[in-house]
Amino acid sequence: AGQVLAVLSSPELGELRVSAIEKRAEAEVDLRLAQQNYDRQKRIAMLDIEQARTELKIDRERYDRDKELQERGAIPKRQLLESESKLATAKAAVTKAESRLQVVEAEAQQQRAQSRVQLSNAVYEARLRQLGINANSDGTIAIKAPIDGAIADREISLGESVEEAGKPLMTIVDSSAVLATANVYEKDLNKI
C-alpha cells in the first residue's frame, strides 16, 4: 500500500498553482513596500515626537521661569498666560505626535499585505483538500495504491488524457489471499 501507481497533471490545478504563485509574488512585493512605508512613517513619527518633546521641555522651562518672575512682579500676568498657553500647545503637540495617523495607516497596510501573502495559496490548497490529494512541488499529483497487490488491469496508457471523473484507471488485485476454482484429480491434491 502507498506505492505510486501513476502521476497525473491537471490543467485546472496547474492554473490554480500558477495563479497562487503569481498572487503570492505580488503579495510579497506589496508586503515589502508596506514594510518600508511603515518603517519610514515610524521614523518620521519618532522624529516628530522627539521634536515635540524638546519644544515641550523648552516651553515648560519658559513657563516655570515666567511664573517665578510673575510672582516677584517682574513681568506682567499676560506674559505668564502666554507662556501657559504655549505650554498647553506643546503638550497637545506631543500627544498628537505620539498618535500619528500615518503610522497607524501604514501598520494597517502592512497587516493587509501579510494577510494577502497568507491567503495567496488558499484557493489552491483548498482545492487540493477538497479533492483529498497532495500535489508535488511541480504541481503534479501522485496516485498511490490504497492496498498491497499487483496491477491486474490498466485502463489508461502513458500520456493519455482522462476527462471522465470517477473512471477507473487500473485494477489492483490483493494477492495475499487467492481463491481459485479448479478441477483437480484426487491423486494430484498433494501437489497443490
Number of C-alpha atoms within 10 A of each C-alpha: 9 10 12 12 15 14 13 16 16 13 11 11 18 15 13 18 21 15 16 20 15 14 17 18 14 16 21 18 14 19 21 15 15 21 19 14 19 21 15 14 20 18 13 16 20 15 13 18 20 15 15 22 18 14 19 21 15 15 21 19 14 17 21 16 14 22 20 14 15 16 13 9 10 11 14 12 15 10 14 21 14 13 21 19 14 19 22 14 16 21 19 14 19 19 14 15 20 16 13 17 13 15 20 14 14 20 19 14 19 21 15 16 22 19 13 19 21 13 16 22 19 13 14 22 19 11 14 15 11 9 9 8 13 14 18 11 8 9 18 16 19 17 17 13 17 12 12 14 14 12 14 10 12 11 9 14 8 7 8 8 11 13 7 7 6 7 10 12 15 14 14 17 15 13 11 7 7 8 6 5 6 6 5 10 7 7 7 8 8 6 6 5
